[in-house]
């Protein structure tokens, strides 16, 4: 079954960023970042773009649909 | 006036955890005031307690440094609200009908009254849901 996966945890580690830091930069709660990272919550397109822009990556490098 | 001047002296920003702790403390405060007012049979005291508590929380909320509500919280709230609506409407409707039907046999006016109130409560819930659904559907582009 196809699902949306992401590389947020890897990118966070590369940028030395905590979940709290990413949450502050994207304007959401830390719990939401945790839920997105663990594929428990699919973010809105706006939040997905915000997360990608924090890591200065195109959307498809952060999220993929497989 | 005392509460407002006290709030104005608080630090500009506040962590979410501090806010949540204050929320619990305020809930206990309101519960205690309402409990005391019930024992004293004083309606105004309970109203004042609730108003002060709500006002305090509203003022404190504006000082919170961080995000309290985001898209996931709204999504979860929406689903929880729908579940609560679905369960309570059906429960009220069936309970009201059961009480109305059982009161026909016994002629108990109190049971009939409770049954009628429950049926109307169920109807009110459905009306509020339909109106809010219609409004939000139009707001988010659902109209043709």
Backbone of each chain as ProteinMPNN parsed JSONL, in Angstrom:
{"seq_chain_A": "XXXXXXXXXXXXXXXXXXXXXXXXXXXXXXXXXXXXXXXXXXXXXXXXXXXXXXXXXXXXXXXXXX", "coords_chain_A": {"N_chain_A": [[0.841, -1.206, 0.0], [0.568, 2.184, -0.904], [2.23, 4.96, 0.571], [2.982, 8.051, 2.316], [6.258, 8.928, 2.88], [9.047, 10.261, 4.779], [12.101, 12.239, 5.106], [12.735, 13.627, 7.345], [13.872, 13.213, 9.901], [16.509, 12.443, 9.313], [17.407, 14.706, 7.931], [17.144, 16.601, 9.924], [19.092, 15.744, 11.68], [21.345, 16.17, 10.111], [21.325, 18.941, 9.963], [21.63, 19.545, 12.59], [19.458, 19.963, 14.28], [16.813, 20.206, 16.639], [13.598, 18.621, 17.375], [12.004, 20.505, 18.544], [13.191, 22.89, 17.661], [12.664, 22.76, 14.895], [9.916, 22.756, 14.987], [9.41, 25.308, 15.981], [10.41, 26.879, 13.897], [8.64, 26.254, 11.869], [6.201, 26.87, 12.863], [4.496, 25.136, 14.295], [3.407, 22.627, 16.73], [5.683, 20.714, 18.826], [4.847, 18.132, 19.046], [3.495, 17.715, 16.668], [5.541, 17.711, 14.78], [6.861, 15.423, 15.65], [4.849, 13.536, 15.117], [4.663, 13.725, 12.323], [7.234, 12.978, 11.558], [7.265, 10.31, 12.376], [5.511, 9.193, 10.631], [2.821, 9.232, 11.382], [1.094, 11.213, 10.998], [-0.065, 12.968, 8.226], [1.221, 15.792, 6.81], [-0.17, 19.068, 5.962], [-0.127, 20.57, 2.674], [0.984, 23.082, 2.83], [2.427, 23.028, 5.273], [4.217, 21.013, 4.622], [5.707, 22.231, 2.586], [6.81, 24.296, 4.099], [8.456, 22.87, 5.872], [10.221, 21.715, 4.074], [11.417, 24.022, 3.078], [12.794, 24.953, 5.289], [14.89, 23.164, 5.423], [16.05, 23.807, 3.097], [15.525, 22.382, 0.744], [14.125, 20.758, -2.169], [10.651, 19.838, -2.293], [10.241, 17.103, -2.938], [12.575, 15.921, -2.111], [12.356, 15.751, 0.56], [9.869, 14.649, 1.202], [8.339, 11.649, 0.068], [6.28, 9.657, -2.087], [5.49, 6.492, -1.901]], "CA_chain_A": [[0.0, 0.0, 0.0], [1.367, 3.41, -1.027], [2.135, 5.893, 1.707], [3.944, 9.16, 2.27], [7.387, 8.801, 3.809], [9.842, 11.491, 4.791], [13.498, 12.162, 5.58], [12.883, 14.749, 8.299], [14.797, 12.861, 10.988], [17.869, 12.479, 8.752], [17.739, 16.109, 7.638], [17.303, 17.285, 11.221], [20.405, 15.355, 12.209], [22.352, 16.868, 9.292], [21.309, 20.374, 10.304], [21.799, 19.673, 14.041], [18.241, 20.64, 14.73], [15.903, 19.387, 17.448], [12.186, 18.697, 16.949], [11.512, 21.795, 19.048], [13.689, 23.933, 16.742], [11.911, 22.67, 13.638], [8.53, 23.163, 15.286], [9.397, 26.788, 16.088], [10.633, 27.475, 12.569], [7.495, 26.014, 10.982], [4.986, 27.379, 13.508], [3.61, 24.077, 14.789], [3.86, 22.092, 18.009], [6.699, 19.654, 18.714], [4.114, 16.877, 18.864], [3.16, 17.576, 15.244], [6.779, 17.301, 14.099], [7.06, 14.021, 16.034], [3.855, 12.726, 14.398], [5.023, 13.709, 10.89], [8.469, 12.185, 11.455], [6.955, 8.886, 12.562], [4.472, 8.852, 9.645], [1.51, 9.062, 12.015], [0.266, 12.323, 10.533], [0.354, 13.509, 6.926], [1.064, 17.254, 6.944], [-0.795, 19.798, 4.858], [0.834, 20.975, 1.65], [1.664, 24.289, 3.335], [3.427, 22.629, 6.268], [5.253, 20.242, 3.912], [6.57, 23.215, 1.928], [7.558, 25.014, 5.146], [9.508, 21.968, 6.37], [11.23, 21.605, 3.003], [12.16, 25.286, 2.952], [13.718, 25.046, 6.431], [16.077, 22.376, 5.066], [16.509, 24.312, 1.779], [15.457, 21.24, -0.172], [12.828, 20.665, -2.847], [9.686, 19.011, -1.545], [10.393, 15.666, -3.209], [13.747, 15.406, -1.389], [11.968, 15.568, 1.967], [8.722, 13.724, 1.226], [8.116, 10.855, -1.151], [5.057, 8.841, -2.077], [5.813, 5.167, -2.46]], "C_chain_A": [[0.878, 1.26, 0.0], [1.147, 4.314, 0.185], [3.176, 6.985, 1.557], [5.017, 8.932, 3.326], [8.218, 10.088, 3.761], [11.236, 11.265, 5.364], [13.767, 13.225, 6.638], [13.925, 14.436, 9.373], [16.247, 12.957, 10.519], [18.309, 13.922, 8.531], [17.944, 16.912, 8.92], [18.681, 17.013, 11.79], [21.511, 16.085, 11.442], [22.466, 18.343, 9.673], [21.51, 20.622, 11.795], [20.625, 20.371, 14.701], [17.385, 19.696, 15.582], [14.473, 19.51, 16.884], [11.599, 20.045, 17.351], [11.942, 22.945, 18.126], [12.866, 23.955, 15.458], [10.463, 23.132, 13.837], [8.425, 24.688, 15.349], [9.536, 27.452, 14.721], [9.426, 27.313, 11.653], [6.158, 26.445, 11.608], [3.988, 26.314, 13.904], [4.133, 23.571, 16.131], [4.91, 20.998, 17.778], [6.039, 18.304, 18.458], [3.777, 16.63, 17.395], [4.385, 17.127, 14.449], [7.06, 15.827, 14.387], [6.131, 13.121, 15.216], [4.188, 12.625, 12.912], [6.245, 12.807, 10.691], [8.199, 10.693, 11.517], [5.818, 8.415, 11.657], [3.104, 8.567, 10.27], [0.553, 10.158, 11.564], [0.831, 12.849, 9.215], [0.143, 15.025, 6.969], [0.337, 17.867, 5.753], [0.291, 20.196, 3.869], [1.652, 22.169, 2.131], [2.772, 23.923, 4.323], [4.562, 21.86, 5.609], [6.232, 21.198, 3.219], [7.415, 23.966, 2.957], [8.732, 24.17, 5.636], [10.631, 21.871, 5.33], [12.062, 22.88, 2.905], [13.122, 25.494, 4.111], [15.021, 24.318, 6.098], [16.66, 22.784, 3.708], [16.579, 23.181, 0.747], [14.159, 21.331, -0.965], [11.93, 19.662, -2.114], [9.933, 17.506, -1.707], [11.642, 15.069, -2.556], [13.424, 15.145, 0.081], [10.846, 14.535, 2.075], [8.694, 12.913, -0.065], [6.92, 9.927, -0.962], [5.366, 7.513, -2.737], [4.909, 4.107, -1.865]], "O_chain_A": [[1.807, 1.383, 0.799], [0.05, 4.414, 0.733], [4.123, 6.864, 0.78], [4.722, 8.765, 4.509], [8.105, 10.888, 2.831], [11.513, 10.254, 6.01], [14.904, 13.669, 6.802], [14.755, 15.28, 9.712], [17.106, 13.483, 11.227], [19.42, 14.313, 8.889], [18.808, 17.787, 8.989], [19.35, 17.907, 12.308], [22.483, 16.556, 12.032], [23.558, 18.912, 9.701], [21.557, 21.773, 12.229], [20.784, 21.243, 15.556], [17.259, 18.514, 15.262], [14.183, 20.366, 16.048], [10.815, 20.648, 16.618], [11.16, 23.854, 17.847], [12.432, 25.01, 14.994], [9.876, 23.796, 12.983], [7.474, 25.278, 14.837], [8.876, 28.447, 14.425], [9.206, 28.134, 10.762], [5.116, 26.388, 10.956], [2.778, 26.541, 13.86], [5.171, 24.025, 16.612], [5.012, 20.434, 16.688], [6.581, 17.45, 17.757], [3.772, 15.49, 16.931], [4.288, 16.279, 13.562], [7.446, 15.074, 13.494], [6.549, 12.089, 14.691], [4.018, 11.567, 12.307], [6.282, 11.983, 9.777], [8.822, 9.907, 10.803], [5.23, 7.359, 11.892], [2.329, 7.763, 9.752], [-0.66, 10.038, 11.733], [2.022, 13.136, 9.095], [-0.983, 15.49, 7.145], [0.241, 17.264, 4.684], [1.479, 20.162, 4.188], [2.854, 22.259, 1.877], [3.893, 24.424, 4.237], [5.725, 22.02, 5.978], [7.445, 20.991, 3.266], [8.591, 24.241, 2.72], [9.848, 24.665, 5.798], [11.816, 21.935, 5.658], [13.27, 22.823, 2.677], [14.157, 26.14, 3.946], [16.11, 24.781, 6.438], [17.629, 22.192, 3.231], [17.545, 23.048, -0.004], [13.188, 21.918, -0.488], [12.405, 18.767, -1.414], [9.846, 16.741, -0.746], [11.761, 13.848, -2.455], [14.138, 14.407, 0.759], [10.878, 13.657, 2.938], [8.987, 13.426, -1.145], [6.601, 9.485, 0.142], [5.488, 7.415, -3.959], [5.027, 2.931, -2.21]]}, "seq_chain_B": "XXXXXXXXXXXXXXXXXXXXXXXXXXXXXXXXXXXXXXXXXXXXXXXXXXXXXXXXXXXXXXXXXXXXXXXXXXXXXXXXXXXXXXXXXXXXXXXXXXXXXXXXXXXXXXXXXXXXXXXXXXXXXXXXXXXXXXXXXXXXXXXX", "coords_chain_B": {"N_chain_B": [[-9.942, 44.609, 38.358], [-7.635, 44.245, 39.842], [-6.702, 41.744, 38.969], [-6.038, 42.273, 36.304], [-3.982, 44.228, 36.483], [-2.114, 42.696, 37.776], [-1.55, 40.721, 35.88], [-0.39, 42.317, 33.918], [2.088, 42.776, 34.999], [3.385, 40.45, 34.638], [5.933, 38.3, 33.112], [6.716, 38.931, 29.649], [6.754, 36.766, 27.814], [5.793, 33.304, 27.977], [6.293, 29.893, 28.781], [4.838, 27.01, 27.176], [4.376, 24.845, 28.854], [4.222, 26.057, 31.365], [1.91, 27.529, 31.006], [0.046, 25.438, 30.715], [0.179, 24.339, 33.268], [-0.809, 26.473, 34.757], [-3.366, 26.483, 33.725], [-4.471, 24.142, 34.774], [-4.355, 24.749, 37.505], [-6.099, 26.93, 37.535], [-8.463, 25.652, 36.802], [-8.877, 24.073, 39.065], [-9.224, 26.116, 40.895], [-11.603, 27.328, 39.964], [-13.345, 25.164, 40.276], [-13.248, 24.861, 43.061], [-14.315, 27.326, 43.925], [-16.89, 27.181, 42.816], [-17.809, 24.965, 44.186], [-17.8, 25.922, 46.849], [-19.627, 28.008, 46.551], [-21.937, 26.606, 45.949], [-22.347, 25.229, 48.34], [-22.802, 27.403, 49.968], [-25.012, 28.34, 48.814], [-24.965, 30.401, 46.943], [-25.341, 32.029, 44.082], [-24.14, 34.13, 42.673], [-21.491, 34.185, 43.506], [-20.416, 31.872, 42.341], [-20.683, 32.5, 39.629], [-19.032, 34.752, 39.486], [-16.576, 33.552, 40.161], [-16.169, 31.757, 38.007], [-16.082, 33.579, 35.87], [-13.831, 35.161, 36.555], [-11.844, 33.194, 36.472], [-11.946, 32.387, 33.739], [-11.346, 34.821, 32.477], [-8.775, 35.257, 33.466], [-7.419, 33.087, 32.275], [-7.7, 33.737, 29.57], [-6.237, 36.121, 29.416], [-3.709, 35.224, 30.195], [-3.17, 33.403, 28.182], [-2.55, 34.951, 25.996], [0.02, 35.625, 26.498], [1.581, 33.475, 26.032], [4.471, 31.93, 24.831], [4.859, 30.365, 22.047], [3.427, 27.681, 20.061], [0.127, 26.817, 20.483], [-2.075, 25.713, 19.241], [-2.266, 23.908, 16.295], [-2.318, 22.675, 12.85], [-2.569, 19.867, 13.123], [-3.674, 19.539, 15.659], [-6.111, 20.822, 15.227], [-7.197, 19.119, 13.32], [-7.388, 16.727, 14.805], [-9.142, 17.622, 16.792], [-11.402, 18.132, 15.25], [-12.129, 15.544, 14.366], [-12.584, 14.327, 16.847], [-14.693, 15.907, 17.747], [-16.672, 15.246, 15.869], [-17.022, 12.546, 16.455], [-17.958, 12.741, 19.083], [-20.324, 14.142, 18.623], [-21.743, 12.319, 16.989], [-22.063, 10.103, 18.691], [-23.355, 11.21, 21.003], [-25.705, 12.344, 19.928], [-27.139, 10.172, 18.849], [-27.388, 8.644, 21.168], [-28.859, 10.37, 22.9], [-31.201, 10.618, 21.379], [-32.245, 7.964, 21.205], [-32.448, 7.349, 23.922], [-34.211, 9.334, 24.758], [-36.494, 8.657, 23.229], [-37.008, 6.118, 24.268], [-37.6, 6.757, 26.952], [-39.853, 8.382, 26.579], [-41.642, 6.557, 25.437], [-41.813, 4.657, 27.469], [-42.958, 6.208, 29.43], [-45.507, 6.523, 28.556], [-46.842, 4.236, 29.223], [-46.731, 4.16, 32.046], [-47.478, 6.697, 32.814], [-45.935, 8.581, 34.01], [-45.003, 11.814, 34.63], [-42.573, 13.118, 35.028], [-40.656, 11.434, 33.879], [-41.534, 11.516, 31.245], [-41.036, 14.196, 30.723], [-38.241, 14.347, 30.907], [-37.594, 12.65, 28.788], [-38.661, 14.136, 26.644], [-37.041, 16.419, 26.78], [-34.542, 15.284, 26.198], [-34.981, 14.397, 23.575], [-35.376, 16.842, 22.258], [-32.888, 17.955, 22.758], [-31.268, 16.3, 21.255], [-32.23, 16.935, 18.733], [-31.503, 19.628, 18.619], [-28.713, 19.41, 18.652], [-28.328, 18.176, 16.163], [-29.256, 20.203, 14.508], [-27.433, 22.293, 15.05], [-25.101, 21.07, 14.164], [-25.709, 20.717, 11.419], [-25.999, 23.383, 10.566], [-23.453, 24.489, 11.162], [-21.886, 22.816, 9.596], [-22.789, 23.416, 7.028], [-22.054, 26.129, 6.889], [-19.214, 26.006, 7.22], [-18.585, 24.389, 5.077], [-19.215, 26.001, 2.907], [-17.444, 28.076, 3.43], [-14.955, 26.892, 2.996], [-14.956, 26.499, 0.277], [-16.825, 24.628, -0.718], [-19.215, 25.078, -2.043], [-21.262, 25.016, -5.023]], "CA_chain_B": [[-8.808, 45.5, 38.119], [-6.457, 43.668, 40.465], [-6.191, 40.667, 38.119], [-5.447, 42.832, 35.083], [-2.697, 44.85, 36.796], [-1.187, 41.619, 38.116], [-1.137, 40.105, 34.617], [0.487, 43.243, 33.208], [3.434, 42.724, 35.56], [3.978, 39.143, 34.355], [6.863, 38.342, 31.992], [6.043, 39.036, 28.348], [6.541, 35.446, 27.236], [5.618, 32.225, 28.947], [6.396, 28.613, 28.108], [3.557, 26.3, 27.074], [4.224, 24.015, 30.052], [3.765, 26.947, 32.444], [0.51, 27.833, 30.719], [-0.765, 24.25, 31.012], [0.106, 24.234, 34.735], [-1.739, 27.524, 35.197], [-4.705, 26.07, 33.31], [-4.926, 23.155, 35.765], [-4.572, 25.48, 38.762], [-7.325, 27.723, 37.36], [-9.599, 24.718, 36.824], [-9.097, 23.737, 40.478], [-9.745, 27.335, 41.536], [-13.018, 27.471, 39.58], [-14.086, 24.062, 40.913], [-13.353, 25.167, 44.496], [-15.243, 28.457, 44.091], [-18.242, 26.698, 42.534], [-18.168, 24.095, 45.313], [-18.108, 26.786, 48.004], [-20.862, 28.764, 46.268], [-23.072, 25.682, 46.058], [-22.592, 24.979, 49.761], [-23.347, 28.646, 50.555], [-26.217, 28.647, 48.04], [-24.746, 31.747, 46.408], [-25.162, 31.925, 42.632], [-23.253, 35.194, 42.17], [-20.109, 33.804, 43.799], [-19.968, 30.91, 41.331], [-20.556, 33.221, 38.355], [-17.819, 35.577, 39.598], [-15.427, 32.637, 40.128], [-15.992, 31.268, 36.629], [-15.674, 34.714, 35.027], [-12.44, 35.512, 36.885], [-11.001, 32.111, 35.953], [-11.9, 32.459, 32.271], [-10.632, 36.059, 32.137], [-7.366, 35.013, 33.786], [-6.856, 32.209, 31.247], [-7.639, 34.479, 28.295], [-5.119, 37.066, 29.508], [-2.451, 34.469, 30.262], [-2.978, 32.741, 26.891], [-1.931, 35.881, 25.046], [1.446, 35.767, 26.833], [2.292, 32.209, 25.815], [5.464, 31.963, 23.763], [4.844, 29.06, 21.387], [2.193, 27.358, 19.359], [-0.779, 25.968, 21.267], [-2.979, 25.021, 18.318], [-1.797, 23.866, 14.916], [-3.221, 21.93, 11.961], [-2.83, 18.514, 13.636], [-4.603, 19.686, 16.788], [-7.422, 21.135, 14.647], [-7.668, 17.89, 12.683], [-7.783, 15.805, 15.886], [-10.338, 18.195, 17.434], [-12.519, 17.929, 14.327], [-12.548, 14.136, 14.424], [-13.144, 14.081, 18.185], [-16.006, 16.57, 17.792], [-17.62, 14.464, 15.082], [-17.317, 11.321, 17.212], [-18.795, 13.137, 20.228], [-21.638, 14.494, 18.066], [-22.423, 11.111, 16.52], [-22.43, 9.265, 19.844], [-24.324, 11.871, 21.896], [-26.99, 12.535, 19.252], [-27.845, 8.876, 18.792], [-27.712, 8.254, 22.547], [-29.954, 11.229, 23.371], [-32.423, 10.317, 20.623], [-32.79, 6.661, 21.614], [-32.816, 7.429, 25.346], [-35.427, 10.15, 24.819], [-37.616, 7.864, 22.708], [-37.287, 5.052, 25.24], [-38.262, 7.359, 28.123], [-41.187, 8.829, 26.157], [-42.506, 5.375, 25.257], [-42.07, 4.02, 28.771], [-43.83, 7.072, 30.237], [-46.887, 6.365, 28.078], [-47.451, 3.139, 29.981], [-46.84, 4.452, 33.484], [-48.074, 8.028, 33.009], [-45.024, 9.378, 34.838], [-44.753, 13.084, 33.942], [-41.144, 13.462, 35.115], [-39.961, 10.625, 32.861], [-41.933, 12.072, 29.947], [-40.338, 15.482, 30.571], [-36.822, 14.062, 30.612], [-37.575, 12.104, 27.423], [-38.879, 15.248, 25.705], [-35.829, 17.265, 26.789], [-33.476, 14.566, 25.487], [-35.3, 14.426, 22.138], [-35.098, 18.196, 21.762], [-31.427, 18.148, 22.801], [-30.754, 15.596, 20.081], [-32.608, 17.735, 17.566], [-30.678, 20.845, 18.66], [-27.359, 19.023, 18.231], [-28.344, 17.954, 14.71], [-29.419, 21.509, 13.861], [-26.158, 23.021, 15.162], [-24.15, 20.397, 13.278], [-26.071, 21.01, 10.028], [-25.705, 24.793, 10.279], [-22.006, 24.709, 11.145], [-21.345, 22.09, 8.442], [-23.139, 24.218, 5.845], [-21.23, 27.345, 6.926], [-17.806, 25.68, 6.983], [-18.488, 23.847, 3.712], [-19.188, 27.163, 2.007], [-16.226, 28.841, 3.707], [-13.804, 26.221, 2.398], [-15.123, 26.304, -1.16], [-17.643, 23.462, -1.067], [-20.436, 25.416, -2.775], [-21.11, 24.841, -6.475]], "C_chain_B": [[-7.52, 44.905, 38.685], [-5.832, 42.603, 39.564], [-5.453, 41.224, 36.901], [-4.08, 43.446, 35.38], [-1.669, 43.786, 37.172], [-0.643, 40.977, 36.838], [-0.147, 41.003, 33.879], [1.918, 43.196, 33.737], [4.129, 41.394, 35.28], [4.981, 39.265, 33.217], [6.104, 38.313, 30.662], [5.752, 37.65, 27.777], [6.466, 34.384, 28.327], [5.685, 30.904, 28.184], [5.033, 27.907, 28.136], [3.303, 25.465, 28.33], [3.705, 24.842, 31.224], [2.293, 27.268, 32.257], [-0.39, 26.646, 31.08], [-0.919, 24.049, 32.518], [-0.893, 25.257, 35.273], [-3.188, 27.158, 34.871], [-5.308, 25.086, 34.333], [-5.261, 23.846, 37.084], [-5.867, 26.29, 38.682], [-8.565, 26.836, 37.407], [-9.938, 24.331, 38.264], [-9.721, 24.924, 41.222], [-11.243, 27.485, 41.243], [-13.868, 26.396, 40.266], [-14.3, 24.349, 42.398], [-14.367, 26.274, 44.743], [-16.688, 27.992, 43.872], [-18.726, 25.795, 43.674], [-18.586, 24.9, 46.536], [-19.44, 27.506, 47.774], [-22.103, 27.879, 46.339], [-23.414, 25.435, 47.526], [-23.182, 26.209, 50.463], [-24.653, 29.068, 49.885], [-26.146, 30.073, 47.477], [-24.396, 31.655, 44.913], [-24.127, 32.915, 42.111], [-21.775, 34.858, 42.387], [-19.579, 32.85, 42.727], [-19.775, 31.596, 39.985], [-19.272, 34.058, 38.355], [-16.561, 34.708, 39.498], [-15.128, 32.167, 38.721], [-15.489, 32.4, 35.724], [-14.218, 35.107, 35.268], [-11.486, 34.463, 36.309], [-10.832, 32.193, 34.448], [-11.101, 33.685, 31.823], [-9.13, 35.89, 32.352], [-6.711, 34.166, 32.694], [-6.713, 32.92, 29.907], [-6.445, 35.422, 28.292], [-3.771, 36.343, 29.49], [-2.12, 33.853, 28.901], [-2.267, 33.658, 25.894], [-0.439, 36.067, 25.31], [2.252, 34.507, 26.536], [3.221, 32.333, 24.613], [5.534, 30.569, 23.141], [3.492, 28.798, 20.766], [1.352, 26.415, 20.207], [-1.652, 25.125, 20.354], [-2.37, 25.057, 16.924], [-2.721, 22.965, 14.108], [-3.546, 20.52, 12.463], [-3.835, 18.562, 14.775], [-6.016, 19.972, 16.273], [-8.031, 19.891, 14.007], [-8.177, 16.891, 13.737], [-9.069, 16.303, 16.555], [-11.571, 17.961, 16.569], [-13.045, 16.509, 14.387], [-13.195, 13.805, 15.761], [-14.537, 14.693, 18.304], [-17.047, 15.76, 17.042], [-18.016, 13.19, 15.835], [-18.246, 11.639, 18.383], [-20.215, 13.454, 19.763], [-22.413, 13.227, 17.705], [-22.921, 10.275, 17.699], [-23.541, 9.932, 20.664], [-25.678, 12.057, 21.226], [-27.8, 11.244, 19.244], [-28.283, 8.453, 20.194], [-28.907, 9.057, 23.071], [-31.27, 10.862, 22.685], [-33.049, 9.017, 21.103], [-33.251, 6.685, 23.073], [-34.12, 8.224, 25.506], [-36.64, 9.386, 24.353], [-38.028, 6.772, 23.699], [-38.054, 5.601, 26.442], [-39.68, 7.817, 27.769], [-42.142, 7.641, 26.048], [-42.835, 4.711, 26.59], [-42.996, 4.87, 29.643], [-45.293, 6.959, 29.807], [-47.618, 5.282, 28.877], [-47.704, 3.504, 31.433], [-47.538, 5.795, 33.766], [-47.221, 8.916, 33.894], [-44.619, 10.657, 34.089], [-43.27, 13.461, 33.926], [-40.348, 12.719, 34.051], [-40.267, 11.169, 31.463], [-41.177, 13.383, 29.664], [-38.87, 15.277, 30.203], [-36.682, 13.535, 29.18], [-37.734, 13.202, 26.389], [-37.634, 16.125, 25.614], [-34.703, 16.595, 26.007], [-33.713, 14.573, 23.983], [-35.0, 15.793, 21.541], [-33.595, 18.482, 21.751], [-30.786, 17.485, 21.591], [-31.019, 16.393, 18.809], [-31.735, 18.999, 17.475], [-29.253, 20.55, 18.184], [-27.296, 18.844, 16.723], [-28.449, 19.283, 13.966], [-28.102, 22.286, 13.879], [-25.122, 22.409, 14.223], [-24.431, 20.768, 11.821], [-25.709, 22.449, 9.654], [-24.195, 25.017, 10.181], [-21.358, 23.994, 9.959], [-21.568, 22.903, 7.169], [-22.233, 25.452, 5.753], [-19.773, 27.04, 6.562], [-17.585, 25.137, 5.575], [-18.412, 24.976, 2.694], [-17.888, 27.947, 2.164], [-15.01, 28.227, 3.006], [-14.088, 25.761, 0.966], [-15.951, 25.115, -1.575], [-18.899, 23.78, -1.86], [-20.196, 25.347, -4.283], [-21.297, 26.162, -7.208]], "O_chain_B": [[-6.45, 45.038, 38.09], [-4.613, 42.548, 39.404], [-4.396, 40.726, 36.515], [-3.125, 43.225, 34.635], [-0.478, 43.959, 36.913], [0.555, 40.72, 36.719], [0.816, 40.517, 33.286], [2.857, 43.533, 33.017], [5.296, 41.209, 35.626], [4.912, 40.211, 32.434], [5.012, 37.755, 30.56], [4.644, 37.384, 27.313], [6.993, 34.543, 29.428], [5.188, 30.81, 27.062], [4.195, 28.171, 28.999], [2.174, 25.381, 28.813], [2.852, 24.385, 31.985], [1.521, 27.28, 33.216], [-1.453, 26.823, 31.674], [-1.979, 23.649, 32.999], [-1.717, 24.945, 36.133], [-4.11, 27.473, 35.623], [-6.479, 25.183, 34.7], [-6.292, 23.579, 37.701], [-6.639, 26.334, 39.64], [-9.589, 27.214, 37.976], [-11.106, 24.266, 38.646], [-10.613, 24.761, 42.054], [-12.043, 27.735, 42.144], [-14.957, 26.673, 40.767], [-15.383, 24.115, 42.935], [-15.184, 26.18, 45.659], [-17.59, 28.352, 44.629], [-19.888, 25.849, 44.075], [-19.593, 24.601, 47.178], [-20.271, 27.603, 48.677], [-23.18, 28.329, 46.732], [-24.581, 25.426, 47.918], [-23.951, 26.087, 51.417], [-25.313, 30.013, 50.315], [-27.113, 30.835, 47.524], [-23.292, 31.252, 44.545], [-23.335, 32.591, 41.225], [-20.921, 35.198, 41.568], [-18.448, 32.991, 42.261], [-18.812, 31.307, 39.275], [-18.526, 34.079, 37.375], [-15.596, 35.081, 38.831], [-13.976, 32.174, 38.287], [-14.584, 32.2, 34.914], [-13.466, 35.355, 34.326], [-10.452, 34.802, 35.733], [-9.719, 32.082, 33.933], [-10.283, 33.6, 30.908], [-8.32, 36.322, 31.533], [-5.607, 34.466, 32.239], [-5.726, 32.73, 29.195], [-5.723, 35.519, 27.299], [-2.819, 36.794, 28.853], [-0.955, 33.783, 28.507], [-1.487, 33.201, 25.058], [0.286, 36.595, 24.467], [3.462, 34.472, 26.759], [2.822, 32.774, 23.535], [6.211, 29.69, 23.673], [2.547, 29.572, 20.919], [1.812, 25.343, 20.602], [-1.936, 23.964, 20.651], [-2.002, 26.124, 16.431], [-3.769, 22.538, 14.594], [-4.656, 20.029, 12.261], [-4.739, 17.729, 14.852], [-6.996, 19.444, 16.8], [-9.23, 19.64, 14.135], [-9.244, 16.295, 13.585], [-9.969, 15.517, 16.849], [-12.646, 17.635, 17.074], [-14.254, 16.287, 14.451], [-14.206, 13.106, 15.822], [-15.445, 14.093, 18.879], [-18.173, 15.599, 17.512], [-19.184, 12.803, 15.852], [-19.2, 10.907, 18.646], [-21.188, 13.085, 20.42], [-23.581, 13.076, 18.064], [-24.056, 9.8, 17.702], [-24.548, 9.298, 20.981], [-26.707, 11.94, 21.89], [-28.983, 11.228, 19.587], [-29.398, 7.969, 20.388], [-29.852, 8.489, 23.618], [-32.32, 10.803, 23.325], [-34.248, 8.967, 21.379], [-34.291, 6.126, 23.422], [-35.006, 7.847, 26.273], [-37.696, 9.441, 24.983], [-39.212, 6.533, 23.936], [-39.026, 5.0, 26.898], [-40.602, 7.657, 28.569], [-43.287, 7.699, 26.498], [-43.959, 4.265, 26.823], [-43.725, 4.345, 30.485], [-46.202, 7.257, 30.582], [-48.811, 5.382, 29.165], [-48.76, 3.196, 31.985], [-48.116, 5.989, 34.835], [-47.713, 9.89, 34.465], [-43.971, 10.591, 33.044], [-42.771, 14.04, 32.961], [-39.476, 13.294, 33.401], [-39.382, 11.27, 30.614], [-40.743, 13.643, 28.541], [-38.333, 15.939, 29.315], [-35.767, 13.924, 28.453], [-37.035, 13.213, 25.376], [-37.22, 16.526, 24.526], [-33.993, 17.251, 25.245], [-32.775, 14.734, 23.202], [-34.437, 15.892, 20.451], [-33.089, 19.16, 20.857], [-29.874, 18.04, 20.977], [-30.161, 16.51, 17.934], [-31.29, 19.382, 16.393], [-28.663, 21.318, 17.425], [-26.35, 19.291, 16.073], [-27.815, 19.474, 12.928], [-27.697, 22.863, 12.87], [-24.362, 23.124, 13.57], [-23.509, 21.093, 11.072], [-25.182, 22.706, 8.572], [-23.714, 25.651, 9.242], [-20.396, 24.498, 9.38], [-20.666, 23.06, 6.346], [-21.714, 25.778, 4.685], [-19.175, 27.71, 5.72], [-16.55, 25.381, 4.955], [-17.639, 24.913, 1.738], [-17.305, 28.42, 1.188], [-14.15, 28.941, 2.49], [-13.534, 24.764, 0.502], [-15.795, 24.627, -2.695], [-19.588, 22.865, -2.312], [-19.087, 25.584, -4.762], [-21.205, 26.206, -8.435]]}, "name": "protein", "num_of_chains": 2, "seq": "XXXXXXXXXXXXXXXXXXXXXXXXXXXXXXXXXXXXXXXXXXXXXXXXXXXXXXXXXXXXXXXXXXXXXXXXXXXXXXXXXXXXXXXXXXXXXXXXXXXXXXXXXXXXXXXXXXXXXXXXXXXXXXXXXXXXXXXXXXXXXXXXXXXXXXXXXXXXXXXXXXXXXXXXXXXXXXXXXXXXXXXXXXXXXXXXXXXXXXXXXXXXXXXXXX"}
